[in-house]
Amino acid sequence: MQSTRESRRDRLRHDQAVRLIESFCRYPVQDLTLPIVRAAFVTRTRWGLSYWDAAILEAARSSGCDVVLSEDLSDQQDYGGIRVENPFREAG
């Protein structure tokens, strides 16, 4: 895990990293399934995205989400019913 790598000056201890990951378990997790992978291939081609960004969008769609928070995808873009919001954009 990158956060516990010894070369990091601000690294987490193993027990800290484990507690952090365990705290994420309160949120639902979408398994990566073959239908999601196939849908991501289509989304990648349709929108010119990386496979990983397309997989995130398709996992969100499969989970019933209609908004994805991302600083990498285009803010306010609608990707076939999944809208992206950049949580770091400046208000104005």
Backbone as a printed PyTorch tensor [residue, N CA C, xyz], in Angstrom:
tensor([[[  0.8470,  -1.1680,   0.0000],
         [  0.0000,   0.0000,   0.0000],
         [  0.9000,   1.2410,   0.0000]],

        [[  0.5970,   2.1770,  -0.8530],
         [  1.4260,   3.3810,  -0.9870],
         [  1.4910,   4.1950,   0.3000]],

        [[  0.4150,   4.2360,   1.0550],
         [  0.3750,   5.0870,   2.2500],
         [  1.2720,   4.5790,   3.3810]],

        [[  1.6570,   3.3100,   3.3280],
         [  2.5170,   2.7620,   4.3790],
         [  3.9490,   2.5190,   3.9130]],

        [[  4.2460,   2.8900,   2.6970],
         [  5.5920,   2.6780,   2.1290],
         [  6.6430,   3.3940,   2.9930]],

        [[  7.6930,   2.6810,   3.3090],
         [  8.7250,   3.2210,   4.2070],
         [  9.3990,   4.4710,   3.6670]],

        [[  9.4400,   4.6340,   2.3680],
         [ 10.1150,   5.7960,   1.7860],
         [  9.2810,   7.0770,   1.9180]],

        [[  8.0250,   6.9500,   2.3090],
         [  7.1800,   8.1440,   2.4880],
         [  7.4940,   8.8170,   3.8210]],

        [[  7.7100,  10.0890,   3.7750],
         [  7.9750,  10.8460,   4.9960],
         [  6.7390,  10.8990,   5.8890]],

        [[  5.5600,  10.9590,   5.2850],
         [  4.3040,  11.0930,   6.0310],
         [  3.5050,   9.7820,   6.0490]],

        [[  4.2010,   8.6610,   6.0100],
         [  3.5290,   7.3590,   5.9000],
         [  2.6730,   7.0550,   7.1220]],

        [[  1.6780,   6.2100,   6.8810],
         [  0.8380,   5.7030,   7.9560],
         [  1.4480,   4.4230,   8.5130]],

        [[  1.2150,   4.1950,   9.7750],
         [  1.5670,   2.9030,  10.3460],
         [  0.5720,   1.8760,   9.8060]],

        [[  0.9560,   0.6160,   9.8020],
         [  0.0870,  -0.4460,   9.2910],
         [ -1.2620,  -0.4350,  10.0000]],

        [[ -1.2640,  -0.3310,  11.3240],
         [ -2.5280,  -0.3580,  12.0710],
         [ -3.4100,   0.8440,  11.7220]],

        [[ -2.8040,   1.9920,  11.4320],
         [ -3.5860,   3.1590,  11.0100],
         [ -4.2380,   2.9040,   9.6610]],

        [[ -3.4800,   2.3260,   8.7440],
         [ -4.0070,   2.0370,   7.4160],
         [ -5.1450,   1.0220,   7.4940]],

        [[ -4.9780,   0.0050,   8.3180],
         [ -6.0270,  -1.0070,   8.4760],
         [ -7.2950,  -0.3630,   9.0240]],

        [[ -7.1800,   0.4820,  10.0370],
         [ -8.3650,   1.1490,  10.6050],
         [ -9.0430,   2.0330,   9.5650]],

        [[ -8.2510,   2.7200,   8.7670],
         [ -8.8140,   3.5770,   7.7280],
         [ -9.6010,   2.7520,   6.7110]],

        [[ -9.0070,   1.6780,   6.2420],
         [ -9.6820,   0.8140,   5.2640],
         [-10.9430,   0.2120,   5.8820]],

        [[-10.8520,  -0.2480,   7.1260],
         [-12.0240,  -0.8130,   7.8030],
         [-13.1430,   0.2170,   7.9310]],

        [[-12.7790,   1.4790,   8.1210],
         [-13.8130,   2.5180,   8.2460],
         [-14.5840,   2.7080,   6.9420]],

        [[-13.9540,   2.3670,   5.8080],
         [-14.6320,   2.4770,   4.5160],
         [-15.7090,   1.4110,   4.3480]],

        [[-15.6720,   0.3670,   5.1590],
         [-16.6290,  -0.7420,   5.0170],
         [-18.0640,  -0.3340,   5.3100]],

        [[-18.2750,   0.8190,   5.8780],
         [-19.6530,   1.2720,   6.1250],
         [-20.3390,   1.7100,   4.8350]],

        [[-19.5590,   1.8710,   3.7720],
         [-20.1150,   2.2590,   2.4760],
         [-20.2700,   1.0270,   1.5880]],

        [[-21.2900,   1.0290,   0.7340],
         [-21.4290,  -0.1090,  -0.1820],
         [-20.2760,  -0.1370,  -1.1850]],

        [[-19.8740,  -1.3410,  -1.5530],
         [-18.7970,  -1.5350,  -2.5180],
         [-19.3500,  -2.3070,  -3.7060]],

        [[-19.1080,  -1.7930,  -4.8880],
         [-19.5620,  -2.4640,  -6.1080],
         [-18.4560,  -3.3800,  -6.6020]],

        [[-18.7400,  -4.6670,  -6.6600],
         [-17.7800,  -5.6090,  -7.2300],
         [-17.5900,  -5.3240,  -8.7100]],

        [[-16.3870,  -5.5550,  -9.1930],
         [-16.1140,  -5.4390, -10.6190],
         [-16.5600,  -6.7380, -11.2780]],

        [[-17.5880,  -6.6480, -12.0890],
         [-18.1660,  -7.8240, -12.7420],
         [-17.9020,  -7.7650, -14.2370]],

        [[-18.0710,  -8.8800, -14.8980],
         [-17.8850,  -8.9190, -16.3430],
         [-18.8220,  -7.9420, -17.0600]],

        [[-20.1030,  -7.8390, -16.6790],
         [-20.9510,  -6.8370, -17.3320],
         [-20.4460,  -5.3970, -17.1570]],

        [[-19.8780,  -5.0840, -15.9960],
         [-19.3230,  -3.7370, -15.7900],
         [-18.1010,  -3.5320, -16.6720]],

        [[-17.2340,  -4.5330, -16.7590],
         [-16.0500,  -4.4340, -17.6200],
         [-16.4740,  -4.1970, -19.0630]],

        [[-17.4430,  -4.9610, -19.5350],
         [-17.8980,  -4.8030, -20.9200],
         [-18.5390,  -3.4360, -21.1500]],

        [[-19.3330,  -2.9840, -20.1930],
         [-19.9340,  -1.6550, -20.3150],
         [-18.8530,  -0.5760, -20.3130]],

        [[-17.7920,  -0.7740, -19.5210],
         [-16.6880,   0.1900, -19.4790],
         [-15.9710,   0.2670, -20.8230]],

        [[-15.8550,  -0.8600, -21.5350],
         [-15.2450,  -0.8300, -22.8690],
         [-16.0430,   0.0770, -23.7960]],

        [[-17.3610,  -0.0310, -23.7240],
         [-18.2370,   0.7840, -24.5750],
         [-18.1320,   2.2590, -24.1700]],

        [[-18.1840,   2.5230, -22.8590],
         [-18.1100,   3.9020, -22.3600],
         [-16.7650,   4.5340, -22.7050]],

        [[-15.7010,   3.7570, -22.6070],
         [-14.3630,   4.2510, -22.9610],
         [-14.3390,   4.7390, -24.3990]],

        [[-14.8800,   3.9230, -25.2970],
         [-14.8900,   4.2750, -26.7150],
         [-15.8170,   5.4520, -26.9840]],

        [[-17.0060,   5.4240, -26.3930],
         [-17.9990,   6.4750, -26.6500],
         [-17.5100,   7.8520, -26.2210]],

        [[-16.8740,   7.9290, -25.0550],
         [-16.5130,   9.2230, -24.4890],
         [-15.0180,   9.5270, -24.5840]],

        [[-14.2180,   8.6050, -25.0950],
         [-12.7760,   8.8380, -25.2120],
         [-12.0780,   8.9060, -23.8640]],

        [[-12.5200,   8.0680, -22.9260],
         [-11.9730,   8.0680, -21.5730],
         [-10.9450,   6.9570, -21.4120]],

        [[-10.2190,   6.9980, -20.3100],
         [ -9.3830,   5.8570, -19.9620],
         [-10.3040,   4.7180, -19.5310]],

        [[ -9.7970,   3.4990, -19.6190],
         [-10.6140,   2.3670, -19.1650],
         [-11.0070,   2.5560, -17.7060]],

        [[-10.0610,   2.9940, -16.8550],
         [-10.3300,   3.0910, -15.4150],
         [-11.4110,   4.1100, -15.1190]],

        [[-11.4070,   5.2500, -15.8030],
         [-12.4700,   6.2410, -15.5990],
         [-13.8110,   5.6770, -16.0640]],

        [[-13.7960,   4.9850, -17.1930],
         [-15.0290,   4.3710, -17.7030],
         [-15.5440,   3.3160, -16.7300]],

        [[-14.6480,   2.5390, -16.1330],
         [-15.0580,   1.5110, -15.1710],
         [-15.6770,   2.1460, -13.9250]],

        [[-15.1360,   3.2710, -13.4820],
         [-15.7160,   3.9860, -12.3410],
         [-17.1390,   4.4220, -12.6710]],

        [[-17.3210,   5.0010, -13.8540],
         [-18.6610,   5.4350, -14.2570],
         [-19.6310,   4.2610, -14.3380]],

        [[-19.1750,   3.1510, -14.8940],
         [-20.0630,   1.9930, -15.0400],
         [-20.3380,   1.3080, -13.7070]],

        [[-19.3840,   1.3100, -12.8050],
         [-19.6320,   0.7790, -11.4650],
         [-20.6560,   1.6590, -10.7450]],

        [[-20.5380,   2.9650, -10.9290],
         [-21.5190,   3.8870, -10.3380],
         [-22.9080,   3.6220, -10.9060]],

        [[-22.9890,   3.4690, -12.2090],
         [-24.2750,   3.2000, -12.8550],
         [-24.8870,   1.9010, -12.3050]],

        [[-24.0610,   0.8740, -12.1910],
         [-24.5180,  -0.4210, -11.6970],
         [-25.0190,  -0.3280, -10.2530]],

        [[-24.4430,   0.5930,  -9.4860],
         [-24.8330,   0.7840,  -8.0810],
         [-26.0360,   1.7000,  -7.9200]],

        [[-26.5150,   2.2570,  -9.0240],
         [-27.6640,   3.1520,  -8.9440],
         [-27.3060,   4.6010,  -8.6600]],

        [[-26.0280,   4.9400,  -8.7890],
         [-25.5960,   6.3300,  -8.5730],
         [-25.8720,   7.1510,  -9.8250]],

        [[-26.1620,   8.4210,  -9.6280],
         [-26.3140,   9.2980, -10.7850],
         [-25.3230,  10.4540, -10.7540]],

        [[-24.5020,  10.5140,  -9.6940],
         [-23.4620,  11.5410,  -9.5820],
         [-22.1740,  10.8640,  -9.1250]],

        [[-21.0660,  11.2290,  -9.7830],
         [-19.7370,  10.7560,  -9.3970],
         [-18.8950,  11.9830,  -9.0700]],

        [[-18.2200,  11.9480,  -7.9260],
         [-17.2970,  13.0170,  -7.5610],
         [-15.9270,  12.6850,  -8.1280]],

        [[-15.3700,  13.6160,  -8.9080],
         [-14.0600,  13.3810,  -9.5190],
         [-13.4080,  14.7080,  -9.8620]],

        [[-12.1120,  14.7800,  -9.6200],
         [-11.3590,  15.9420, -10.0570],
         [-10.7240,  15.6920, -11.4120]],

        [[-10.7850,  14.4520, -11.8920],
         [-10.1540,  14.0960, -13.1610],
         [-11.0930,  14.1740, -14.3530]],

        [[-12.3430,  13.7700, -14.1630],
         [-13.3180,  13.8320, -15.2590],
         [-13.8570,  15.2440, -15.3840]],

        [[-14.4880,  15.5460, -16.5040],
         [-14.9860,  16.8990, -16.7820],
         [-16.1310,  17.2740, -15.8560]],

        [[-15.9340,  18.3360, -15.0960],
         [-16.9460,  18.8220, -14.1600],
         [-18.2500,  19.1470, -14.8910]],

        [[-19.3470,  18.6660, -14.3440],
         [-20.7030,  18.8720, -14.8360],
         [-21.0150,  18.0990, -16.1230]],

        [[-20.0850,  17.3120, -16.6130],
         [-20.3290,  16.4880, -17.7930],
         [-21.3040,  15.3810, -17.4410]],

        [[-22.2430,  15.1200, -18.3330],
         [-23.1570,  13.9980, -18.1830],
         [-22.6750,  12.8820, -19.1050]],

        [[-22.3370,  11.7590, -18.5150],
         [-21.8730,  10.5990, -19.2610],
         [-23.0080,   9.5790, -19.3200]],

        [[-23.9690,   9.8380, -20.1830],
         [-25.0860,   8.9110, -20.3630],
         [-25.8960,   8.6800, -19.1020]],

        [[-26.1710,   9.7330, -18.3640],
         [-26.9790,   9.6240, -17.1600],
         [-26.1900,   9.6620, -15.8630]],

        [[-24.8760,   9.6660, -15.9500],
         [-24.0140,   9.8170, -14.7740],
         [-23.3460,  11.1810, -14.8860]],

        [[-23.6970,  12.0690, -13.9490],
         [-23.1350,  13.4150, -13.9730],
         [-21.9220,  13.4660, -13.0500]],

        [[-20.8870,  14.1770, -13.4860],
         [-19.6640,  14.3150, -12.7120],
         [-19.6500,  15.6860, -12.0370]],

        [[-19.2700,  15.6810, -10.7800],
         [-19.0490,  16.9280, -10.0320],
         [-17.6380,  16.9080,  -9.4850]],

        [[-16.9240,  18.0120,  -9.6800],
         [-15.5890,  18.1530,  -9.1100],
         [-15.7460,  18.7770,  -7.7210]],

        [[-15.4520,  18.0250,  -6.6780],
         [-15.6390,  18.5630,  -5.3280],
         [-14.6460,  19.6650,  -4.9720]],

        [[-13.6220,  19.8550,  -5.8100],
         [-12.5920,  20.8530,  -5.5400],
         [-12.7210,  22.1060,  -6.3980]],

        [[-13.7580,  22.1730,  -7.2190],
         [-13.9030,  23.3530,  -8.0840],
         [-14.1970,  24.5670,  -7.2170]],

        [[-13.7310,  25.6840,  -7.6900],
         [-13.9670,  26.9320,  -6.9740],
         [-15.3630,  27.4400,  -7.2750]],

        [[-16.0620,  27.8430,  -6.2400],
         [-17.4120,  28.4010,  -6.4250],
         [-17.2770,  29.7520,  -7.1000]],

        [[-18.2310,  30.0300,  -7.9310],
         [-18.1410,  31.3490,  -8.5350],
         [-18.8150,  31.3960,  -9.7780]]])
